[in-house]
Amino acid sequence: MMPNELASYFKDSLCICDLKATSKVDALSEMVDAICTSRAIKDKGIILEMLLNRESLGSTAIAPGVAFPHGRSLAVPDLTIVFARSESGVEFDAVDKKSTHVFFLIIAPPQDRDNLYLQVLGQIVNLVRDDAARKAFARVATYEELQQLIGSQSE
């Protein structure tokens, strides 16, 4: 997958550079609100319930300061990614017990034959492997900065 291809999955309407939530449920709810608004999805509850069920299996806050909530749902017609950044941080049951500041929420329809969802998830996890990259994502203030960062990190 090429850098510009990965960047194409991120949309301005799904980029939240000032996440207001302070709890895991509120953070997921705020990100799902963005999906429902952007995609004209009426049943927010079905997506939120799927994400909370996934989180109950183990927190998706696996990199220092970064979480990757994800799952599959019939509610979305195609791969959907929300990027969110919280300056103050969210208590997200991280392995290191620290606040989470960067979120990549990924939802795909169940009938994703090429497993694009897993490829994209893997690419995003690779983007934040090193400290400098994580710090850069934690400073993103605009959608344009996000696009530039994804392009530069993927090279």
MARMIVEX-780913 format. One line per field, with one value per residue (C-alpha): x, y, z; residue in three letters; residue number from 1. Coordinates in Angstrom, 3 decimals, m for minus. Layout:
N
east = c(X | ...)
north = c(Y | ...)
up = c(Z | ...)
residuo = c(ala | ...)
num = c(NUM | ...)
END
This chain:
155
east = c(0.000 | 1.439 | 1.575 | m0.879 | m3.232 | m3.219 | m3.707 | m6.750 | m8.671 | m8.509 | m11.211 | m11.389 | m14.843 | m13.392 | m10.424 | m10.972 | m7.953 | m9.491 | m11.262 | m13.216 | m13.881 | m12.026 | m13.320 | m13.100 | m16.865 | m17.110 | m14.111 | m15.588 | m18.976 | m17.476 | m15.621 | m18.732 | m20.712 | m18.277 | m18.851 | m22.629 | m22.596 | m20.132 | m21.742 | m25.401 | m25.678 | m28.729 | m27.967 | m24.987 | m25.694 | m24.853 | m21.352 | m20.677 | m21.824 | m19.532 | m16.542 | m17.296 | m17.605 | m14.202 | m12.681 | m14.098 | m11.810 | m8.775 | m7.878 | m6.856 | m4.508 | m1.440 | 1.211 | 2.366 | m0.278 | m2.026 | m5.178 | m6.555 | m10.235 | m11.502 | m14.076 | m16.486 | m20.037 | m22.791 | m23.478 | m20.601 | m20.584 | m16.780 | m13.583 | m13.922 | m11.146 | m11.437 | m8.276 | m8.673 | m6.255 | m6.771 | m4.433 | m5.281 | m5.491 | m8.133 | m8.129 | m8.353 | m7.169 | m3.754 | m1.255 | 1.209 | m1.583 | m0.918 | m3.368 | m4.069 | m3.704 | m3.982 | m6.759 | m7.139 | m10.666 | m11.106 | m14.394 | m14.935 | m17.917 | m17.895 | m17.696 | m14.179 | m12.825 | m9.352 | m8.954 | m8.157 | m9.122 | m6.243 | m3.770 | m4.719 | m4.609 | m1.112 | 0.059 | m1.232 | 0.397 | 3.674 | 3.247 | 3.448 | 6.208 | 8.774 | 8.593 | 9.153 | 6.221 | 3.907 | 4.856 | 4.225 | 0.741 | 0.029 | 0.727 | m1.501 | m3.766 | m5.333 | m6.399 | m3.689 | m1.014 | m2.371 | m2.142 | 1.442 | 2.473 | 1.013 | 2.813 | 6.144 | 5.946 | 5.092 | 8.075)
north = c(0.000 | 3.353 | 6.369 | 8.403 | 5.400 | 5.213 | 8.996 | 8.721 | 6.835 | 9.856 | 12.494 | 16.061 | 15.411 | 12.494 | 14.376 | 15.565 | 17.596 | 18.676 | 15.656 | 16.881 | 13.531 | 12.478 | 8.892 | 5.883 | 5.692 | 9.438 | 9.342 | 6.463 | 8.198 | 11.467 | 9.651 | 7.643 | 10.916 | 12.147 | 8.975 | 9.240 | 12.903 | 12.401 | 9.208 | 10.048 | 6.959 | 6.975 | 4.175 | 5.374 | 2.755 | m0.232 | 1.076 | 2.205 | m1.146 | m3.033 | m0.870 | m1.247 | m5.029 | m5.033 | m2.935 | m5.361 | m8.038 | m5.849 | m2.219 | m1.106 | 1.477 | m0.592 | 1.948 | 4.601 | 7.347 | 5.813 | 3.698 | 1.795 | 1.106 | m1.053 | m3.516 | m4.530 | m3.299 | m3.442 | 0.206 | 1.418 | 0.885 | 0.941 | 1.330 | 4.325 | 5.886 | 8.578 | 10.342 | 12.053 | 13.914 | 14.819 | 17.410 | 16.573 | 12.825 | 10.169 | 7.369 | 4.456 | 1.475 | 1.621 | m1.137 | 1.459 | 3.024 | 6.459 | 8.739 | 8.204 | 11.254 | 9.885 | 7.689 | 5.896 | 4.450 | 1.988 | 0.410 | m1.820 | m3.685 | m7.453 | m8.286 | m6.860 | m9.714 | m8.258 | m7.688 | m4.064 | m3.313 | m5.391 | m3.980 | m0.403 | m1.183 | m2.651 | 0.390 | 2.779 | 0.793 | 1.037 | 4.829 | 5.270 | 2.784 | 5.352 | 8.103 | 10.967 | 9.859 | 9.439 | 12.911 | 14.373 | 12.808 | 14.142 | 17.676 | 17.508 | 20.562 | 20.400 | 17.858 | 19.197 | 18.516 | 14.982 | 14.393 | 15.728 | 13.613 | 10.405 | 11.113 | 11.819 | 8.859 | 6.395 | 7.181)
up = c(0.000 | m1.068 | 1.317 | m0.754 | m0.807 | 3.000 | 3.228 | 0.926 | 3.635 | 5.953 | 5.488 | 6.740 | 8.240 | 10.236 | 11.669 | 15.254 | 16.365 | 19.669 | 21.154 | 24.186 | 25.888 | 29.026 | 29.359 | 27.053 | 26.443 | 25.781 | 23.422 | 21.419 | 21.402 | 20.133 | 17.327 | 16.361 | 16.267 | 13.601 | 11.561 | 11.851 | 10.824 | 7.972 | 6.653 | 7.420 | 9.625 | 11.849 | 14.308 | 16.333 | 19.006 | 16.830 | 16.061 | 19.624 | 21.038 | 18.636 | 19.668 | 23.393 | 22.950 | 21.225 | 24.045 | 26.643 | 25.163 | 25.876 | 25.423 | 21.941 | 23.528 | 22.688 | 21.678 | 24.184 | 24.019 | 20.975 | 20.642 | 17.653 | 18.367 | 15.517 | 14.307 | 11.599 | 11.197 | 8.597 | 9.509 | 7.312 | 3.531 | 3.251 | 5.256 | 7.571 | 9.675 | 12.318 | 13.463 | 16.825 | 19.065 | 22.701 | 24.149 | 27.765 | 27.178 | 27.784 | 30.334 | 27.854 | 29.953 | 28.287 | 29.030 | 30.379 | 32.515 | 30.942 | 29.138 | 25.465 | 23.205 | 19.654 | 18.255 | 14.951 | 14.943 | 12.060 | 11.027 | 8.025 | 6.624 | 7.301 | 3.575 | 3.139 | 0.986 | 0.474 | 4.214 | 3.448 | 7.035 | 8.423 | 5.885 | 6.822 | 10.558 | 10.099 | 8.130 | 10.782 | 13.601 | 11.640 | 11.351 | 15.117 | 15.909 | 17.016 | 19.638 | 17.189 | 15.020 | 18.029 | 19.274 | 15.806 | 15.634 | 19.146 | 17.837 | 14.731 | 14.720 | 11.230 | 8.630 | 6.299 | 8.944 | 9.324 | 5.563 | 5.429 | 8.400 | 6.955 | 3.666 | 5.342 | 7.760 | 5.014 | 2.802)
residuo = c(met | met | pro | asn | glu | leu | ala | ser | tyr | phe | lys | asp | ser | leu | cys | ile | cys | asp | leu | lys | ala | thr | ser | lys | val | asp | ala | leu | ser | glu | met | val | asp | ala | ile | cys | thr | ser | arg | ala | ile | lys | asp | lys | gly | ile | ile | leu | glu | met | leu | leu | asn | arg | glu | ser | leu | gly | ser | thr | ala | ile | ala | pro | gly | val | ala | phe | pro | his | gly | arg | ser | leu | ala | val | pro | asp | leu | thr | ile | val | phe | ala | arg | ser | glu | ser | gly | val | glu | phe | asp | ala | val | asp | lys | lys | ser | thr | his | val | phe | phe | leu | ile | ile | ala | pro | pro | gln | asp | arg | asp | asn | leu | tyr | leu | gln | val | leu | gly | gln | ile | val | asn | leu | val | arg | asp | asp | ala | ala | arg | lys | ala | phe | ala | arg | val | ala | thr | tyr | glu | glu | leu | gln | gln | leu | ile | gly | ser | gln | ser | glu)
num = c(1 | 2 | 3 | 4 | 5 | 6 | 7 | 8 | 9 | 10 | 11 | 12 | 13 | 14 | 15 | 16 | 17 | 18 | 19 | 20 | 21 | 22 | 23 | 24 | 25 | 26 | 27 | 28 | 29 | 30 | 31 | 32 | 33 | 34 | 35 | 36 | 37 | 38 | 39 | 40 | 41 | 42 | 43 | 44 | 45 | 46 | 47 | 48 | 49 | 50 | 51 | 52 | 53 | 54 | 55 | 56 | 57 | 58 | 59 | 60 | 61 | 62 | 63 | 64 | 65 | 66 | 67 | 68 | 69 | 70 | 71 | 72 | 73 | 74 | 75 | 76 | 77 | 78 | 79 | 80 | 81 | 82 | 83 | 84 | 85 | 86 | 87 | 88 | 89 | 90 | 91 | 92 | 93 | 94 | 95 | 96 | 97 | 98 | 99 | 100 | 101 | 102 | 103 | 104 | 105 | 106 | 107 | 108 | 109 | 110 | 111 | 112 | 113 | 114 | 115 | 116 | 117 | 118 | 119 | 120 | 121 | 122 | 123 | 124 | 125 | 126 | 127 | 128 | 129 | 130 | 131 | 132 | 133 | 134 | 135 | 136 | 137 | 138 | 139 | 140 | 141 | 142 | 143 | 144 | 145 | 146 | 147 | 148 | 149 | 150 | 151 | 152 | 153 | 154 | 155)
END
